[in-house]
Amino acid sequence: MSVTERMIAYHLARLSDKNSQVRIESIQELALLEATGAIDALEAIYRGDPDPAVRKAAQEAGRALFLKRHQQSER
């Protein structure tokens, strides 16, 4: 497993942290890592997280990652 894959796995695990700020930071890190494989997890957070700020972060990151994946598939 590469360092990037380990970082992505770490941030995916933190998406269930009870602290909403930790969840937001991990969502932002997943976007920075261009973790297109995290789109489903971000969608689940967008649909079910109790914190509106977390849902907004998940929506923004999910949209950016979706566009990134779409761009990659066009190549």
N, CA, C and O atoms as a MOPAC input file, in Angstrom:
PM7 MOZYME 1SCF
protein

 N      0.85000 1    -1.18100 1     0.00000 1
 C      0.00000 1     0.00000 1     0.00000 1
 C      0.89500 1     1.24400 1     0.00000 1
 O      1.81900 1     1.35400 1     0.80600 1
 N      0.61300 1     2.16200 1    -0.89800 1
 C      1.42900 1     3.37200 1    -1.00100 1
 C      1.11500 1     4.34000 1     0.13900 1
 O      0.13000 1     4.17300 1     0.85900 1
 N      1.95000 1     5.33200 1     0.28700 1
 C      1.74500 1     6.35300 1     1.31800 1
 C      0.42200 1     7.07800 1     1.06200 1
 O     -0.33900 1     7.33200 1     1.99600 1
 N      0.15000 1     7.40500 1    -0.18600 1
 C     -1.09600 1     8.10100 1    -0.51700 1
 C     -2.30300 1     7.24100 1    -0.16800 1
 O     -3.28800 1     7.74500 1     0.37200 1
 N     -2.23600 1     5.95600 1    -0.46800 1
 C     -3.34800 1     5.05800 1    -0.14700 1
 C     -3.56000 1     4.96900 1     1.36500 1
 O     -4.69500 1     4.90300 1     1.83600 1
 N     -2.47200 1     4.96800 1     2.11200 1
 C     -2.58400 1     4.94200 1     3.57700 1
 C     -3.19500 1     6.23900 1     4.09900 1
 O     -4.00000 1     6.22100 1     5.03000 1
 N     -2.81000 1     7.36000 1     3.49800 1
 C     -3.37300 1     8.64800 1     3.91500 1
 C     -4.87100 1     8.69400 1     3.61100 1
 O     -5.66100 1     9.16900 1     4.42700 1
 N     -5.25100 1     8.20300 1     2.44800 1
 C     -6.67100 1     8.17900 1     2.08600 1
 C     -7.43600 1     7.29200 1     3.06000 1
 O     -8.50400 1     7.67800 1     3.53500 1
 N     -6.91100 1     6.11800 1     3.36200 1
 C     -7.56800 1     5.20400 1     4.30600 1
 C     -7.70100 1     5.86300 1     5.68300 1
 O     -8.73300 1     5.72700 1     6.33900 1
 N     -6.67500 1     6.56300 1     6.11200 1
 C     -6.69200 1     7.26300 1     7.39800 1
 C     -7.82500 1     8.29400 1     7.42700 1
 O     -8.59700 1     8.35400 1     8.38300 1
 N     -7.91200 1     9.10100 1     6.37000 1
 C     -8.94400 1    10.14400 1     6.33900 1
 C    -10.33700 1     9.55100 1     6.17000 1
 O    -11.29900 1    10.09400 1     6.71300 1
 N    -10.46800 1     8.46400 1     5.44000 1
 C    -11.76900 1     7.80000 1     5.33900 1
 C    -12.22700 1     7.31300 1     6.71100 1
 O    -13.40400 1     7.42900 1     7.05200 1
 N    -11.30700 1     6.77300 1     7.48900 1
 C    -11.65000 1     6.29900 1     8.83100 1
 C    -12.08200 1     7.45800 1     9.72600 1
 O    -12.95400 1     7.29200 1    10.57800 1
 N    -11.48500 1     8.61200 1     9.53900 1
 C    -11.81100 1     9.77700 1    10.37900 1
 C    -13.15500 1    10.40400 1    10.01200 1
 O    -13.63400 1    11.28400 1    10.72800 1
 N    -13.76400 1     9.97500 1     8.92600 1
 C    -15.06600 1    10.52300 1     8.54800 1
 C    -16.15500 1    10.15300 1     9.55100 1
 O    -17.22200 1    10.76700 1     9.56400 1
 N    -15.89600 1     9.16500 1    10.38000 1
 C    -16.88700 1     8.77200 1    11.39200 1
 C    -16.52800 1     9.29800 1    12.78800 1
 O    -17.14500 1     8.89900 1    13.77600 1
 N    -15.54800 1    10.17700 1    12.87200 1
 C    -15.15500 1    10.76400 1    14.15700 1
 C    -16.33000 1    11.55700 1    14.73000 1
 O    -17.10600 1    12.15300 1    13.98300 1
 N    -16.45700 1    11.56100 1    16.06400 1
 C    -17.56900 1    12.28900 1    16.67800 1
 C    -17.38800 1    13.80500 1    16.60200 1
 O    -18.36100 1    14.54900 1    16.72700 1
 N    -16.15600 1    14.26800 1    16.39900 1
 C    -15.87100 1    15.70300 1    16.30100 1
 C    -16.09800 1    16.16100 1    14.85500 1
 O    -15.43600 1    15.68200 1    13.93400 1
 N    -17.02400 1    17.07300 1    14.67000 1
 C    -17.35500 1    17.52400 1    13.30900 1
 C    -16.17200 1    18.22500 1    12.63200 1
 O    -16.02600 1    18.13400 1    11.41300 1
 N    -15.32900 1    18.91700 1    13.39600 1
 C    -14.17700 1    19.58800 1    12.79500 1
 C    -13.19500 1    18.56600 1    12.22800 1
 O    -12.59600 1    18.80500 1    11.18000 1
 N    -13.02600 1    17.44000 1    12.90000 1
 C    -12.16100 1    16.37500 1    12.39600 1
 C    -12.72600 1    15.83500 1    11.08000 1
 O    -11.98000 1    15.58700 1    10.13200 1
 N    -14.05200 1    15.65400 1    11.02800 1
 C    -14.67600 1    15.16200 1     9.79700 1
 C    -14.46600 1    16.15200 1     8.65000 1
 O    -14.15500 1    15.75000 1     7.52900 1
 N    -14.63500 1    17.42800 1     8.92900 1
 C    -14.45100 1    18.45400 1     7.89400 1
 C    -13.00500 1    18.44700 1     7.38900 1
 O    -12.76600 1    18.49200 1     6.18200 1
 N    -12.05400 1    18.39000 1     8.30500 1
 C    -10.64300 1    18.38200 1     7.90200 1
 C    -10.31600 1    17.16000 1     7.04500 1
 O     -9.56600 1    17.26900 1     6.07500 1
 N    -10.86700 1    16.01300 1     7.39100 1
 C    -10.61000 1    14.81300 1     6.60300 1
 C    -11.25700 1    14.90500 1     5.22500 1
 O    -10.68300 1    14.44700 1     4.23700 1
 N    -12.43400 1    15.48700 1     5.15700 1
 C    -13.08900 1    15.69700 1     3.85900 1
 C    -12.21100 1    16.58800 1     2.98500 1
 O    -12.00400 1    16.29800 1     1.80700 1
 N    -11.70100 1    17.66000 1     3.55500 1
 C    -10.84500 1    18.56700 1     2.79300 1
 C     -9.55700 1    17.87800 1     2.35000 1
 O     -9.09200 1    18.09400 1     1.23100 1
 N     -8.98400 1    17.05500 1     3.21200 1
 C     -7.77400 1    16.32200 1     2.85200 1
 C     -8.04100 1    15.33100 1     1.71800 1
 O     -7.21300 1    15.17500 1     0.82100 1
 N     -9.18600 1    14.66600 1     1.75700 1
 C     -9.52000 1    13.73300 1     0.68100 1
 C     -9.61800 1    14.46700 1    -0.65700 1
 O     -9.21100 1    13.93900 1    -1.69200 1
 N    -10.15500 1    15.67300 1    -0.62900 1
 C    -10.23000 1    16.46200 1    -1.85900 1
 C     -8.82500 1    16.83800 1    -2.33800 1
 O     -8.52800 1    16.75100 1    -3.52900 1
 N     -7.96700 1    17.25500 1    -1.40800 1
 C     -6.59300 1    17.61900 1    -1.77600 1
 C     -5.82000 1    16.42400 1    -2.32500 1
 O     -4.98100 1    16.57400 1    -3.21300 1
 N     -6.10500 1    15.24600 1    -1.79400 1
 C     -5.43600 1    14.02100 1    -2.25500 1
 C     -6.03000 1    13.49900 1    -3.56600 1
 O     -5.55800 1    12.51300 1    -4.13200 1
 N     -7.07500 1    14.18600 1    -4.03200 1
 C     -7.78400 1    13.78400 1    -5.25600 1
 C     -8.23600 1    12.32700 1    -5.16500 1
 O     -8.06900 1    11.54400 1    -6.10000 1
 N     -8.81600 1    11.98700 1    -4.00500 1
 C     -9.24600 1    10.62800 1    -3.70500 1
 C    -10.61200 1    10.36600 1    -4.33800 1
 O    -11.63300 1    10.36000 1    -3.65000 1
 N    -10.62000 1    10.15100 1    -5.64600 1
 C    -11.88400 1     9.95300 1    -6.34900 1
 C    -12.62700 1     8.70800 1    -5.86400 1
 O    -13.84100 1     8.60500 1    -6.03900 1
 N    -11.91700 1     7.77800 1    -5.26300 1
 C    -12.56400 1     6.59800 1    -4.70500 1
 C    -13.38300 1     6.88900 1    -3.45500 1
 O    -14.10800 1     6.02000 1    -2.97100 1
 N    -13.27300 1     8.09100 1    -2.93500 1
 C    -14.00100 1     8.46500 1    -1.72200 1
 C    -15.35600 1     9.10600 1    -2.02100 1
 O    -16.05700 1     9.52200 1    -1.09900 1
 N    -15.72300 1     9.18800 1    -3.27600 1
 C    -16.96400 1     9.87600 1    -3.64200 1
 C    -18.17800 1     9.25200 1    -2.95900 1
 O    -19.04000 1     9.97500 1    -2.46000 1
 N    -18.26000 1     7.92200 1    -2.92800 1
 C    -19.42000 1     7.27500 1    -2.29500 1
 C    -19.48400 1     7.58700 1    -0.80000 1
 O    -20.56500 1     7.82800 1    -0.26100 1
 N    -18.34300 1     7.58300 1    -0.13800 1
 C    -18.30900 1     7.89800 1     1.29000 1
 C    -18.74100 1     9.34000 1     1.52500 1
 O    -19.46100 1     9.62700 1     2.48100 1
 N    -18.30900 1    10.23400 1     0.66500 1
 C    -18.69200 1    11.64500 1     0.80700 1
 C    -20.17800 1    11.83000 1     0.53800 1
 O    -20.83300 1    12.65000 1     1.18100 1
 N    -20.70700 1    11.07400 1    -0.40400 1
 C    -22.14800 1    11.15900 1    -0.66300 1
 C    -22.94300 1    10.70000 1     0.56500 1
 O    -23.95200 1    11.30900 1     0.92000 1
 N    -22.48600 1     9.63500 1     1.20300 1
 C    -23.16400 1     9.14700 1     2.40000 1
 C    -23.13500 1    10.19600 1     3.51200 1
 O    -24.11700 1    10.37100 1     4.23400 1
 N    -22.02500 1    10.88000 1     3.64400 1
 C    -21.92300 1    11.94400 1     4.65200 1
 C    -22.84100 1    13.10300 1     4.28900 1
 O    -23.52900 1    13.65500 1     5.14800 1
 N    -22.84500 1    13.46600 1     3.01600 1
 C    -23.71200 1    14.55100 1     2.55700 1
 C    -25.17700 1    14.23700 1     2.86600 1
 O    -25.94300 1    15.12300 1     3.24400 1
 N    -25.55000 1    12.99300 1     2.70400 1
 C    -26.95200 1    12.60500 1     2.90800 1
 C    -27.31800 1    12.37400 1     4.37400 1
 O    -28.49300 1    12.46500 1     4.73300 1
 N    -26.32200 1    12.07500 1     5.23600 1
 C    -26.70800 1    11.66800 1     6.57500 1
 C    -26.03000 1    12.32500 1     7.75900 1
 O    -26.40400 1    12.04800 1     8.89900 1
 N    -25.04300 1    13.19000 1     7.53700 1
 C    -24.35700 1    13.77900 1     8.69100 1
 C    -25.26200 1    14.79800 1     9.38300 1
 O    -25.93600 1    15.57700 1     8.71000 1
 N    -25.28600 1    14.80300 1    10.70900 1
 C    -26.14600 1    15.74900 1    11.41900 1
 C    -25.67000 1    17.20700 1    11.36300 1
 O    -26.45300 1    18.11900 1    11.62800 1
 N    -24.41300 1    17.43200 1    11.02700 1
 C    -23.85500 1    18.79000 1    11.03800 1
 C    -23.92400 1    19.40100 1     9.63400 1
 O    -23.35000 1    18.84900 1     8.69600 1
 N    -24.61700 1    20.53000 1     9.48100 1
 C    -24.73500 1    21.15700 1     8.15700 1
 C    -23.38600 1    21.55800 1     7.55100 1
 O    -23.21900 1    21.50200 1     6.33200 1
 N    -22.42700 1    21.95800 1     8.38300 1
 C    -21.10600 1    22.35300 1     7.86500 1
 C    -20.37700 1    21.14000 1     7.29000 1
 O    -19.67100 1    21.25800 1     6.28900 1
 N    -20.54200 1    19.99600 1     7.90900 1
 C    -19.92300 1    18.76900 1     7.41400 1
 C    -20.57900 1    18.37300 1     6.09300 1
 O    -19.89800 1    17.98800 1     5.14300 1
 N    -21.90200 1    18.47000 1     6.04300 1
 C    -22.61700 1    18.13100 1     4.79300 1
 C    -22.17100 1    19.04700 1     3.65900 1
 O    -21.97100 1    18.59200 1     2.53300 1
 N    -22.01500 1    20.33300 1     3.95300 1
 C    -21.57800 1    21.28400 1     2.92000 1
 C    -20.16400 1    20.94600 1     2.44900 1
 O    -19.89900 1    20.97000 1     1.24700 1
 N    -19.26100 1    20.63700 1     3.36200 1
 C    -17.89200 1    20.27200 1     2.99100 1
 C    -17.89100 1    19.00800 1     2.13600 1
 O    -17.15200 1    18.91600 1     1.15600 1
 N    -18.72500 1    18.03500 1     2.51000 1
 C    -18.80600 1    16.78900 1     1.74400 1
 C    -19.35500 1    17.05100 1     0.34900 1
 O    -18.89200 1    16.45300 1    -0.62200 1
 N    -20.33300 1    17.93600 1     0.24100 1
 C    -20.90500 1    18.26200 1    -1.06100 1
 C    -19.85400 1    18.92500 1    -1.95200 1
 O    -19.70600 1    18.55300 1    -3.11600 1
 N    -19.13200 1    19.89300 1    -1.42000 1
 C    -18.12200 1    20.59800 1    -2.21200 1
 C    -16.99400 1    19.66700 1    -2.63000 1
 O    -16.57300 1    19.68300 1    -3.78700 1
 N    -16.50300 1    18.85700 1    -1.70200 1
 C    -15.41600 1    17.93200 1    -2.02100 1
 C    -15.88800 1    16.86900 1    -3.00100 1
 O    -15.17200 1    16.52000 1    -3.93900 1
 N    -17.09000 1    16.35700 1    -2.78400 1
 C    -17.63500 1    15.34500 1    -3.68700 1
 C    -17.78600 1    15.86500 1    -5.09700 1
 O    -17.49400 1    15.15500 1    -6.06000 1
 N    -18.23800 1    17.09300 1    -5.22800 1
 C    -18.38600 1    17.70400 1    -6.55600 1
 C    -17.02100 1    17.85100 1    -7.22900 1
 O    -16.87500 1    17.53400 1    -8.40900 1
 N    -16.02800 1    18.32500 1    -6.48900 1
 C    -14.68500 1    18.49300 1    -7.05000 1
 C    -14.09000 1    17.14500 1    -7.47200 1
 O    -13.47100 1    17.03800 1    -8.53000 1
 N    -14.28100 1    16.13100 1    -6.64400 1
 C    -13.74000 1    14.80900 1    -6.97300 1
 C    -14.48200 1    14.18200 1    -8.14500 1
 O    -13.87800 1    13.49600 1    -8.97000 1
 N    -15.78700 1    14.41500 1    -8.22000 1
 C    -16.55900 1    13.89800 1    -9.34900 1
 C    -16.04200 1    14.50800 1   -10.65100 1
 O    -15.85500 1    13.80400 1   -11.64400 1
 N    -15.81400 1    15.81300 1   -10.64000 1
 C    -15.29400 1    16.48700 1   -11.83600 1
 C    -13.90200 1    15.97600 1   -12.18900 1
 O    -13.58300 1    15.79300 1   -13.36400 1
 N    -13.07800 1    15.74800 1   -11.17800 1
 C    -11.73000 1    15.21300 1   -11.39900 1
 C    -11.81200 1    13.82900 1   -12.04300 1
 O    -11.08500 1    13.54200 1   -12.99400 1
 N    -12.69200 1    12.97400 1   -11.52700 1
 C    -12.84200 1    11.63600 1   -12.09000 1
 C    -13.34100 1    11.70100 1   -13.52100 1
 O    -12.90400 1    10.92800 1   -14.37300 1
 N    -14.26000 1    12.62800 1   -13.78600 1
 C    -14.79400 1    12.79400 1   -15.14200 1
 C    -13.69400 1    13.23800 1   -16.10500 1
 O    -13.61100 1    12.74600 1   -17.23000 1
 N    -12.85300 1    14.16800 1   -15.65600 1
 C    -11.74000 1    14.62900 1   -16.48700 1
 C    -10.76600 1    13.49200 1   -16.78000 1
 O    -10.26600 1    13.37600 1   -17.89800 1
 N    -10.49700 1    12.65600 1   -15.78600 1
 C     -9.57900 1    11.53700 1   -15.97200 1
 C    -10.14200 1    10.52700 1   -16.95900 1
 O     -9.38800 1     9.93000 1   -17.72800 1
 N    -11.44900 1    10.32800 1   -16.95000 1
 C    -12.05400 1     9.32800 1   -17.84200 1
 C    -12.08900 1     9.81300 1   -19.28800 1
 O    -12.22800 1     9.00600 1   -20.20800 1
 N    -11.96600 1    11.11600 1   -19.49500 1
 C    -11.98000 1    11.65400 1   -20.85000 1
 C    -10.63200 1    11.51200 1   -21.54200 1
 O    -10.54100 1    11.67500 1   -22.75800 1
 N     -9.60000 1    11.21400 1   -20.79000 1
 C     -8.25400 1    11.11600 1   -21.36800 1
 C     -8.03200 1     9.80000 1   -22.04100 1
 O     -6.95200 1     9.55500 1   -22.57800 1

